Amino acid sequence: MTEHDIEVTVNGTAHELTVDSRTLLVHALRDELGYTGTNVGCESSTCGACTVHLDGDAVKSCTLLAVQADGAEIGTVEGLAEDGTYAPIQEGFQKEHGLQCGYCTPGMMLSANDLLERNPDPDEEEIREAIEGNLCRCTGYQNIVNAVEFAADEMSAAAATDGGEDVTETTAADGGGDD
């Protein structure tokens, strides 16, 4: 089997690793680099549990080879919080009960965050379209939609009062767990 040396930046941290030609990005992130928030689900791009940001776009990491990410900027759920403070989407999932088992939550949050970066004021239909590639077998989706709406409102309020800085007070240390 052929091995390749690649470099990726994950959540702002540069990494160099050697991967086999057939190593999927999801496995490189989880098994080689320890970013276990990215979940392995269907391995056929159906469920979205493996969603990450790759150079700013939400992608399903189970359908990309790690060598395809050489030189890329990757964002995982572990990178959403800043300085121990939850991102608005994380706070929304917590406050609006947007998760149950939590398996789909990291991918769902990254897909929703991708939407909010492109459209800071989505309506319910736009939210549902943005998350349609992510399956949740527990919640029935309404609480997830509510969580995304909460995050959009928080981001809008923060932008209006602070010139765009996040002013949420919930921290990762306040509970909520690693999803």
C-alpha positions in Angstrom: 0.0 0.0 0.0 1.2 3.5 -0.8 1.7 6.0 2.0 1.5 9.8 1.7 2.8 12.6 3.9 0.2 15.3 4.2 -0.3 18.5 6.1 -3.6 19.7 7.4 -4.6 22.5 9.7 -7.4 21.4 12.1 -9.1 24.1 14.2 -6.1 26.3 13.7 -3.5 23.7 14.7 -1.1 22.4 12.0 -0.6 18.7 11.7 1.7 16.5 9.6 0.8 12.9 9.2 1.4 9.9 7.0 -1.7 8.2 5.6 -2.4 5.2 3.4 -3.8 6.1 0.0 -7.2 4.7 0.9 -7.5 6.4 4.4 -10.7 8.4 4.6 -10.5 11.9 6.0 -12.9 10.9 8.9 -10.5 8.2 10.0 -7.5 10.4 9.7 -9.2 13.0 11.9 -10.5 10.5 14.5 -7.8 7.7 14.6 -4.7 9.6 13.6 -5.3 13.1 15.1 -7.8 12.4 17.9 -10.6 14.7 16.8 -13.3 12.2 17.9 -16.2 14.7 17.7 -16.4 13.8 14.0 -18.4 10.6 14.0 -18.4 7.7 11.6 -21.9 6.8 10.6 -22.9 5.3 7.3 -19.6 5.8 5.4 -21.7 6.5 2.3 -22.5 10.2 2.8 -26.1 9.5 3.8 -26.2 10.4 7.5 -23.9 13.4 7.8 -22.4 12.4 11.2 -19.0 13.0 9.7 -19.6 16.5 8.5 -16.6 18.9 8.9 -15.6 22.2 7.4 -13.0 21.9 4.6 -11.6 25.2 3.5 -14.8 26.9 4.7 -17.4 24.5 3.2 -19.4 21.8 5.0 -18.4 18.4 3.6 -18.9 14.8 4.6 -15.5 13.5 5.6 -16.4 9.8 5.0 -16.4 10.3 1.2 -13.1 12.2 1.0 -9.6 10.6 1.1 -7.3 12.2 3.6 -4.8 12.8 0.7 -7.5 15.1 -0.9 -7.3 17.3 2.2 -3.5 17.9 2.0 -2.9 21.6 2.6 -6.5 22.2 3.7 -8.0 24.1 6.6 -10.4 21.8 8.5 -12.9 22.7 11.2 -14.4 20.2 13.5 -17.0 20.5 16.3 -14.1 20.7 18.7 -13.2 24.0 17.1 -16.5 25.7 17.5 -16.0 26.9 21.1 -13.6 29.8 21.6 -11.7 30.2 24.9 -14.1 27.9 26.6 -17.2 29.8 25.5 -19.7 27.9 23.4 -20.4 29.1 19.9 -24.1 30.3 19.4 -24.9 27.0 17.6 -23.6 24.9 20.5 -25.6 27.1 23.0 -28.7 26.7 20.9 -28.5 23.0 20.8 -28.1 23.0 24.6 -30.8 25.5 25.4 -33.3 24.2 22.8 -32.7 20.5 23.5 -31.5 20.0 19.9 -30.0 16.6 20.8 -30.9 13.4 22.4 -28.3 10.7 21.9 -25.9 13.3 20.4 -24.4 11.1 17.7 -25.6 13.3 14.8 -25.0 16.5 16.8 -21.4 17.4 15.7 -22.3 17.1 12.0 -25.6 18.8 12.4 -23.9 21.7 14.2 -21.3 22.1 11.5 -24.0 22.0 8.7 -26.1 24.5 10.6 -23.0 26.7 11.2 -22.2 26.6 7.5 -25.7 27.9 6.8 -25.4 30.7 9.4 -22.1 31.8 7.9 -23.7 32.1 4.5 -27.2 33.3 5.6 -27.3 34.9 9.1 -31.1 35.1 9.1 -32.5 31.9 7.6 -36.2 31.0 7.8 -37.4 27.6 8.9 -37.5 26.2 5.3 -33.9 27.3 4.7 -32.8 25.7 7.9 -34.5 22.4 7.1 -32.9 22.5 3.6 -29.5 23.1 5.1 -29.7 20.1 7.5 -31.5 17.7 5.1 -28.2 15.9 4.5 -27.9 15.1 8.2 -30.0 12.4 9.7 -31.2 12.4 13.3 -33.0 9.3 14.5 -34.0 10.8 17.9 -35.4 14.3 17.9 -37.8 14.7 15.0 -35.8 17.8 13.9 -38.1 20.6 15.4 -35.7 21.2 18.3 -32.8 21.2 16.0 -34.5 23.9 13.9 -35.3 25.8 17.1 -31.6 25.6 18.0 -30.5 27.0 14.7 -33.0 29.8 15.0 -31.7 30.5 18.5 -28.1 30.7 17.2 -29.2 33.1 14.4 -30.9 35.3 16.9 -27.9 35.2 19.3 -25.5 36.0 16.4 -27.7 38.9 15.2 -28.0 40.3 18.7 -24.3 40.1 19.3 -23.6 41.8 16.0 -26.1 44.6 16.8 -24.8 45.3 20.4 -21.1 44.5 20.0 -20.1 45.2 16.5 -20.1 41.5 15.7 -18.3 40.1 18.8 -19.9 37.0 20.4 -21.2 38.0 23.9 -22.7 34.6 25.0 -21.9 33.7 28.6 -22.4 29.9 28.5 -19.0 28.2 28.7 -18.0 24.7 28.0 -17.2 24.3 31.7 -20.9 25.1 32.6 -21.8 21.5 31.6 -23.4 20.4 28.4 -20.7 17.8 27.7 -18.8 16.9 24.6 -21.2 16.0 21.8 
